[in-house]
Amino acid sequence: MKKAIVVGASSGLGREVALLLREQGWTVGVAARRVDRLADFELRAQIDVTADDAGRQLLQLVERVGGMNLYFHASGIGRQNRELKENIEMQTTETNAVGFTRMVGTAYRYMSEHGGGHIAVISSIAGTKGLGPAPSYSATKALQNAYVEALEQLANARKLNISFTDIRPGFVDTDLLNDGNRYPLLLNKERVARDIVRSIVKRRHVRVIDWRWRAITWLWRRIPRCIWRRLRL
């Protein structure tokens, strides 16, 4: 049987992907900080990825599900922070860097001891370059990109049967962007979720969604730093 754990399934892409996996015959265990939003799922757990015992709670959910072939990490926060407010920077770092490392690392260690599996994460195109309007967000997304790449190299060196998929969407119309700001080229969350599930099934290594954002990030990478640091975003 196909058994998946989705962390960050209370709303947005995490919830949509969990529903699609269940429709496709997966046994799905879901987790989020807001457990009241997981009532549609029988196998659920309240997990705050910033808590010290979050890894242990993840393994308890895995035991209830009966194993884990796929770990899907959708937990994350992000806000524009042009004033560089300390609480926003620290909350973002705790969730997107420390919490991410804790949970993905736990999944990796579990799979290394249980014959392998597949780790898929939602990072972001924001990790492509440092973005002035959202410093900690873009920095933590770059960390996620590099961390998954490093784990993939490590797994191959150890000859572990672990696959990785790094999902990098553009702006998606979810609650994460309900902050009063305007965002260009908004993507439909249902369509993005279907793309994510296809990418997981095809075991893509990196997937930027959609073609417009692939073109934009291609251009971003080629802008010299001396120009990039003077751009007003």
Salt bridges, closest charged atoms under 4 A:
ASP40 OD2 - ARG15 NH2 2.31
ASP52 OD1 - ARG102 NH2 3.62
ASP53 OD2 - ARG56 NH2 3.02
GLU152 OE2 - HIS205 ND1 2.39
ASP166 OD2 - ARG168 NE 3.04
ASP195 OD1 - ARG207 NE 2.96
ASP210 OD2 - ARG212 NH2 3.07
